[in-house]
Amino acid sequence: MDPPRLADSAISSLINGVINGAISWSAFKTSASVPLFMDGIGSPGITALGNAATVVFALTLIITCITFFVFRRSARKSSVAPAALRSMPFVPTGLRIAALNTLLVFGAFVAAAVLRQRFVGTVSVSPLVATLVVAFMAMAATVFAELRTKREMLAAGAATR
């Protein structure tokens, strides 16, 4: 049960980037330009980062839960995994990790939105750039959720020895 590596998340992050990029492209492709963000947090309309925020929150929660079960299953098959990791319950441990990961991402998005609103006005980009922003954010959310979940599980397993 080695510490997680960035390369371990490459395939799943690429898949999520392609899927969410394709979904975003279908929403953005008919527009001449897409606002990357607006000068107000509560501004009406679709923005690339508004779309990305929804994707990131959902993916972080979902990927954390999936990673918990996959990593625990791998630990159960491993002869070197600590017993605490092999028998780790989803409730409350996995659910706590999922909630913390999602809240951390939410807090980062809100903080960035407040700073962006304060210092930058409305910025518009092409539909392709807007799509790439959403795809990149989906990839980043996948990597974040997988790495943080595995690290938290290993730490929780080591703490209960």
N, C-alpha and C positions, 0 to 999 in steps of 0.2 A: 504494500500500500504506500507507494511513493507519492510525494507531493505532486499535485496536478501541474501540468505544463501547458503553456499556451498552445503548443502544437496539437494537443489532445482535443482542442475545441475547434480546430480549423475546418473540418468537414461540416460539422453541424452548423457552424456560423455561416459558412458559405451557402449552405442550403437555405437557411433562414433569410439570408440577404437576398438570394435570388427569388424566393417565394414572395417576400414582402415587397421587393422591388417591382416584381411583375404586377402585384396588386396595386401598388401606388401608381405605376405607369398607366394602368387602365383608368385611374381617376384623373391623372394629370395630363394625359396625352392630347386632349382636345383644347387645352388652354394655351394662349399665346405666351403667358408667363404665369408663374405661381409665386405667391409671396412666401419667402423663406420664413419670415416672421413679420408680425405687424408691430406698430409702435405702442400698442396697448395689449395687455394680457387678455382682456375680455373682448377683444375685437371679433366681430362676426366674420365668418368665412373660413375657407379651408386654407391652411398653411402647411408647408412641408414639415416644419418642426412640430406643428400641432398633430399632424398625422404620425410623425415619428414618435411623439410622446405616447400616444395610444398604443402603438406597436411595442414600444419598449416596456411599458408597464405590463401589458399582457404577456409578452414573451418572457420577461423576467420571472413572473409568477409561474408560468407554465414550465419553462425550462428548469427552474429550480426544483419543482416537484418531480419532473421526469428524471433529472439528474440524481435526485435523492434515491429514487427507487432503483435506477440502473447501477449506481455506485454501491448501494447496499447489496444488491444482488451479486455484483462482482466480489464484494468483500466476503459474502457467504461462500463463494466458490474458492476463495483464497485460503491457503493454510497459514498465511502469515498475518492476516488481518486480526486486529484485536476483537475479542468476543463482544465488547461494547459496541463496536461498529457493525458487526454482523447482526446483532439483535436490536439495533437502534430503531425505536418506534417513530412512525411518521408524525403521530400526535403524541406529544407536543413538539418534539425536536425538529422534524422536517417542516412542520407548519410554521414554527418559529423562524427557521432559516428563510423560508419563502416570504414570510411577512417582512422580516428585516431587509432582505434583498430588495423587495419591491418598494418599501418605504425609503430606503437609501437612494434608489433611482428616482423616486418621486421627489424627494428633497433636493437632489441635485438638479433636476429639471426646473423646479420652482425657483431655486436660487439663481440658476442661469437665466431664466425668463425675466426675473426682476432686474438683474443687472443689464441684460440685453435691452429691456424696455427703457431703462434709465439712460443708457449711453448710445444706443443705436436706434434709428428709426425703422421704418418699413423697408425691407429689402426684398426685391423680386428676383427670381432666377428662372431659367428655362425649365420646361417640364422634365428634361433629362437630368438636370442637376438636382431638381427636387426629388426625383426618383432615386438618384444615387445617394442623396442624404438619408432618405428613409431606409434604403438597403444597408448603408453603412451603420446606421443606428441599430438596425436589427442584428447585424453581425456583432456589434459591440455589446449589445444586451445579452446575446447568447454566450459570448466569451465570459462576460462578467458573471452571469448567473452560474455557469458551469464551474468556473474556477472558485468562486466564493463558496458555492455549495459544498464542493469537495473539501475545501480547506476547513470550513466550519464543521463538517462531519468528522474529519480527521481530528480536529481539536476537541470536539465533544467526545469522541471515542477515547482519546488519550486522557481526557480529564476524569473519566469515570473508571479508570483502571484501579 
